[in-house]
Amino acid sequence: MLEPVDIVNEAAALAGANPIGNLDDNSSTAGAMKLAYDRLLGHMLGIHWFSWSLSTRQLSRLSDVVPLTGYKYVFALPGDRVGNPRAIIADIKNPTALYAAFLLEGDQVHADDEPLFARIRVKAPPRLWSGPFREAFTVALAANFALSLKRNRALAADLSLEAFGSPSMNQRGGKMLAAILDDAQSTPSMTNPVQAWDPLTTAWVS
């Protein structure tokens, strides 16, 4: 089964760095590699709503919290989410019917109905990644290692360009673009940014 350490060692090989046996050992190198892996994964998941990173969770109501916003209930958002939820849902059997009458405040959702569910993205393990995303992530991580471990700025720049394309692409070019297009083709209804964001954007700023 593919593990994070396998991805890390693939990236290390591309960067000309030494492989490690375990991301959780006490060496400074393993600690730096694990931190780079976690930070980069969160960053790349923030660029696009990849379908394999999505998870539907029931929100836990905080019965001991008195809302000051006029709503009846306060719910806690899942702690392992990456960024804000994609959607709040009241009917779990109809996940495309977005619930809009809520207020998002930090780690909380204020609303008048229960139960509520959230569609969030999480740091899914590599075994769930698509092939194109794995390739993009590995090359991007190698760029990080080339700079942080090998001090090779030229190689880091080349690998970053390969992973994300030119700066004008806003990190949505190169191999990352291939990963985004692959995901959009496999789940078009879940990757349309206009369809996904307009109702929630309206709710958040109202």
C-alpha positions as CSV (number, residue, x, y, z in Angstrom):
1,M,0.0,0.0,0.0
2,L,1.3,3.4,-1.0
3,E,2.3,5.5,2.0
4,P,3.5,9.1,2.5
5,V,7.1,7.9,3.0
6,D,7.0,6.4,-0.5
7,I,6.0,9.7,-2.0
8,V,8.7,11.5,0.1
9,N,11.4,9.1,-1.1
10,E,10.3,9.4,-4.7
11,A,10.6,13.1,-4.4
12,A,14.0,12.8,-2.6
13,A,15.3,10.7,-5.5
14,L,14.3,13.4,-8.0
15,A,16.0,16.0,-5.9
16,G,19.2,14.0,-5.5
17,A,18.6,13.6,-1.7
18,N,18.9,10.5,0.4
19,P,15.8,8.4,1.2
20,I,14.6,7.9,4.7
21,G,13.1,4.8,6.4
22,N,10.4,6.5,8.5
23,L,8.8,9.9,8.5
24,D,8.3,9.7,12.3
25,D,11.9,9.0,13.4
26,N,13.7,11.6,15.5
27,S,16.1,12.9,12.8
28,S,15.9,16.5,11.8
29,T,15.8,15.5,8.1
30,A,12.7,13.3,8.6
31,G,11.0,16.0,10.5
32,A,11.7,18.6,7.8
33,M,10.5,16.2,5.1
34,K,7.2,15.4,7.0
35,L,6.6,19.1,7.5
36,A,7.2,19.9,3.8
37,Y,4.9,17.0,2.8
38,D,2.0,18.2,5.0
39,R,2.3,21.8,4.1
40,L,2.5,21.2,0.4
41,L,-0.4,18.8,0.4
42,G,-2.6,21.3,2.2
43,H,-1.5,24.0,-0.3
44,M,-2.2,21.9,-3.4
45,L,-5.5,20.8,-2.1
46,G,-6.4,24.4,-1.7
47,I,-5.8,25.1,-5.4
48,H,-8.5,22.7,-6.6
49,W,-11.4,20.7,-5.1
50,F,-10.1,17.2,-6.0
51,S,-12.9,14.7,-5.8
52,W,-10.9,12.1,-4.0
53,S,-10.1,14.5,-1.2
54,L,-13.8,15.2,-0.4
55,S,-15.5,13.8,2.6
56,T,-19.1,14.3,4.0
57,R,-19.3,14.7,7.7
58,Q,-22.2,15.3,10.1
59,L,-21.6,18.5,12.1
60,S,-21.5,18.2,15.9
61,R,-23.7,20.6,17.7
62,L,-22.1,22.5,20.6
63,S,-24.9,22.4,23.2
64,D,-22.8,24.4,25.7
65,V,-22.3,27.4,23.3
66,V,-24.8,30.2,23.3
67,P,-24.9,31.8,19.8
68,L,-24.8,35.6,19.8
69,T,-25.7,35.8,16.1
70,G,-29.4,35.2,16.4
71,Y,-29.3,31.6,15.2
72,K,-30.5,28.7,17.3
73,Y,-27.6,26.4,17.1
74,V,-23.8,26.3,16.9
75,F,-22.0,23.5,15.2
76,A,-18.3,22.6,15.2
77,L,-16.5,22.1,11.8
78,P,-14.3,19.0,11.5
79,G,-10.8,19.7,12.8
80,D,-9.1,17.7,10.0
81,R,-10.6,19.7,7.1
82,V,-8.5,21.7,4.7
83,G,-9.9,25.2,4.4
84,N,-13.6,26.1,4.5
85,P,-16.3,23.6,3.7
86,R,-17.3,23.3,0.1
87,A,-21.0,23.0,1.0
88,I,-23.3,22.8,4.0
89,I,-26.1,20.2,3.5
90,A,-29.3,19.6,5.5
91,D,-30.6,16.6,3.5
92,I,-27.9,13.9,3.3
93,K,-29.8,12.1,0.7
94,N,-29.8,15.1,-1.6
95,P,-26.2,16.5,-1.4
96,T,-26.7,18.8,-4.4
97,A,-29.4,20.8,-2.5
98,L,-27.1,23.3,-0.7
99,Y,-28.2,24.7,2.6
100,A,-27.6,28.5,2.5
101,A,-29.2,29.8,5.8
102,F,-26.1,29.7,7.9
103,L,-23.2,31.8,9.2
104,L,-19.6,30.6,9.1
105,E,-17.5,31.9,12.0
106,G,-14.0,30.5,12.3
107,D,-14.4,26.8,13.3
108,Q,-18.2,27.1,13.8
109,V,-21.4,27.1,11.7
110,H,-24.4,28.9,13.1
111,A,-27.8,27.8,11.8
112,D,-31.4,27.2,12.8
113,D,-31.7,23.6,11.6
114,E,-30.3,20.3,12.6
115,P,-28.8,17.9,11.7
116,L,-26.4,19.6,9.3
117,F,-23.6,18.1,7.2
118,A,-20.5,19.5,5.7
119,R,-18.8,18.6,2.5
120,I,-15.1,19.1,3.3
121,R,-11.7,18.3,1.8
122,V,-9.2,16.3,3.9
123,K,-5.5,15.3,3.4
124,A,-6.4,11.9,1.9
125,P,-3.6,9.3,1.9
126,P,-1.6,8.7,-1.3
127,R,-3.5,5.5,-2.1
128,L,-6.6,7.6,-2.9
129,W,-4.8,10.2,-5.1
130,S,-5.2,10.2,-8.8
131,G,-2.1,9.3,-10.9
132,P,-1.7,12.8,-12.3
133,F,-2.0,14.4,-8.9
134,R,0.6,12.0,-7.5
135,E,3.0,13.0,-10.3
136,A,2.4,16.7,-9.8
137,F,2.8,16.4,-6.0
138,T,5.9,14.3,-6.2
139,V,7.6,16.8,-8.5
140,A,6.5,19.8,-6.5
141,L,7.9,18.1,-3.3
142,A,11.1,17.4,-5.1
143,A,11.4,21.1,-5.9
144,N,11.1,21.8,-2.2
145,F,13.8,19.2,-1.3
146,A,16.1,20.4,-4.1
147,L,16.2,23.8,-2.4
148,S,15.9,22.9,1.3
149,L,18.1,19.8,1.4
150,K,20.4,20.2,-1.6
151,R,20.6,24.0,-2.0
152,N,20.2,23.5,-5.7
153,R,18.2,26.6,-6.8
154,A,18.4,25.8,-10.5
155,L,17.0,22.3,-10.1
156,A,14.3,23.6,-7.7
157,A,13.2,26.1,-10.3
158,D,13.1,23.5,-13.0
159,L,11.1,21.1,-10.9
160,S,8.7,23.8,-9.8
161,L,8.1,24.8,-13.4
162,E,7.5,21.2,-14.3
163,A,5.0,20.8,-11.5
164,F,3.1,24.1,-11.7
165,G,3.9,25.7,-15.0
166,S,4.9,29.3,-15.5
167,P,4.1,32.0,-12.8
168,S,1.4,33.3,-15.1
169,M,-0.5,30.1,-14.6
170,N,-1.0,30.8,-10.9
171,Q,0.2,27.2,-10.0
172,R,-2.5,25.7,-12.3
173,G,-0.2,24.8,-15.1
174,G,2.3,22.0,-15.8
175,K,1.6,18.6,-14.1
176,M,-0.9,20.3,-11.8
177,L,-3.1,21.3,-14.8
178,A,-3.1,17.6,-15.9
179,A,-4.2,16.6,-12.5
180,I,-7.0,19.2,-12.5
181,L,-8.2,18.3,-16.0
182,D,-8.2,14.6,-15.1
183,D,-10.3,15.2,-12.0
184,A,-12.7,17.5,-13.9
185,Q,-13.2,14.8,-16.6
186,S,-14.0,12.1,-14.1
187,T,-16.3,14.1,-11.9
188,P,-17.5,17.2,-13.9
189,S,-20.5,17.9,-11.6
190,M,-18.2,18.2,-8.5
191,T,-15.5,20.3,-10.0
192,N,-17.3,23.2,-11.6
193,P,-16.0,26.1,-9.6
194,V,-18.9,28.4,-10.5
195,Q,-21.6,25.9,-9.6
196,A,-19.8,24.9,-6.4
197,W,-18.9,28.3,-5.1
198,D,-21.6,30.8,-6.0
199,P,-24.3,29.7,-3.5
200,L,-21.9,29.5,-0.6
201,T,-20.1,32.7,-1.5
202,T,-23.4,34.4,-1.3
203,A,-24.2,32.9,2.1
204,W,-20.8,33.7,3.5
205,V,-20.9,37.4,2.6
206,S,-24.5,38.0,3.4
